Amino acid sequence: MARLSRFVILGQPQHVIQRGNNRDVIFVADEDYQYYLRKLGDACKKYECEIHAYVLMTNHVHLLMTPHTENGISKVMQYIGRYYVQYFNFQYQRTGTLWEGRYRATLLDSDGYLLTCSRYIELNPVRAGMVKDPAEYPWSSYHYNALGKDDRLITPHVVYNALGMDNVVSRRSNYHALFARLIPDSELEAIRVATNKAWVLGDDGFKAKVEKLMARQVQPKSRGGDRRSELFKKKDNINRV
């Protein structure tokens, strides 16, 4: 059966994940991270995509990006796949695939989820137990978004800019303050499920708009049974990211 195409609306951000095959390491040395980021910047410029947040983990990547051409994101990921896999295989004298199949992505409501998803991405090293503070992890957009360090890869989204209009210091300070609050478990789960299953992430109104525009189902159909029962929870296994 043919796979459904991903949800794409020009100018609407997406959360993108790509994992190493069998969750193997895809970054070993600093040079690997630097090469990936350089090629990501080249690809985004070539195919008209903006990056708002990112984190490069040892075996997977999270990107918050907005496409401005119909196949912009898929072309960016193909470009990265072609160049980075060649680089990595040559660097470490290996052959074969590096990625675990297709990248995963969810179209998201920027008003409701952009800042939450950005924090979700930049807090990934903290949740993984690699660092205690996102500032301690070098390979993420946190250093730009919260601390003001130069990062030419990042294009601030209008929702981020609204944290401090015409005042860069205030904007970054307000963004940094968001990290004092934990992301609710329900929102973490919503991001994980929507991204893994390629559903749309947003409230009912946003989902209805996308469903009408795309003429496609944007969320799973409700199933019978008591969804809160312990039996249902045991059966409802969800891949986490």
RANOR-V859841 format. One record per run of one state. SS is the DSSP state (alpha for helix, beta for strand, coil for the rest). FROM is the first residue (numbers start at 1). LEN is the number of residues. If there is no record, write none. Layout:
# RANOR-V859841
((SS:FROM:LEN) (SS:FROM:LEN))
This chain:
# RANOR-V859841
((coil:1:12) (beta:13:8) (alpha:21:3) (coil:24:6) (alpha:30:18) (coil:48:1) (beta:49:8) (coil:57:3) (beta:60:8) (coil:68:4) (alpha:72:20) (coil:92:7) (beta:99:1) (coil:100:4) (beta:104:5) (coil:109:1) (alpha:110:13) (coil:123:1) (alpha:124:4) (coil:128:6) (alpha:134:3) (coil:137:3) (beta:140:1) (coil:141:1) (alpha:142:4) (coil:146:8) (beta:154:1) (coil:155:3) (alpha:158:4) (coil:162:6) (alpha:168:11) (coil:179:6) (alpha:185:13) (coil:198:3) (beta:201:1) (coil:202:2) (alpha:204:11) (coil:215:15) (alpha:230:6) (coil:236:6))
